[in-house]
Amino acid sequence: MTREQKFYKALQDVFIGVTIEGQGGFVNLMRIKSNYYRKIEELLKEDMEKALEK
């Protein structure tokens, strides 16, 4: 595992935490949070690549 992969894994663990299965309001909230993290991770990767190009 590369340093970059470790970084994103640690970030995901802090932001999302443990994956929860089932139904209910809290579980839905965790799914929304997980989807939001994926979008933020993509933006973060793009910004980091642009910064490293310079």
N, C-alpha and C positions, 0 to 999 in steps of 0.2 A: 504494500500500500504506500503510495507516494505521500509526501507532506501535504500536498494540496487535497488529496482525498481524505487524509486524517483531519485536516482543518474543517472541511465541509461536514464530515461525520460528527465532529465535536460540536459544530454550530447547530447541526440538526438535532443532536441529543439535547442540547440546552434549550433550543426553541420549542421542539415538539415533545420530547420526552418519550415515554413508552407508548407504543401503538396500542390503542384500545379498540376492542371489538364489541359489538352489541348494538343496542338501540337506546335512544333517549336523547335528551337535550345536551347533556355534557359530551356524549360521544359525537353528536353532530358538530358541536363547537370544536372539538379536537380535529375532526375531519376538515373543517373550514380552515383552522389554524395550519394544518399540514399542507393544504393546497396553497395557502398564502405564502408559506415558507418556500415552496417550490418556485413560485414566481419571483420572490425576493432573491433566492439563490441564483436564478438565471441572470437577473439584473446585476447582482454583485459580481458574478463571473465576468460579465461583459465589461463592467467598469474596471475590474482588476486587469483584464487583458489590455484595455486601452491605456491604462496607467503604465503598464509594463512596456508598451510599445515605445513610449517616450523615453 
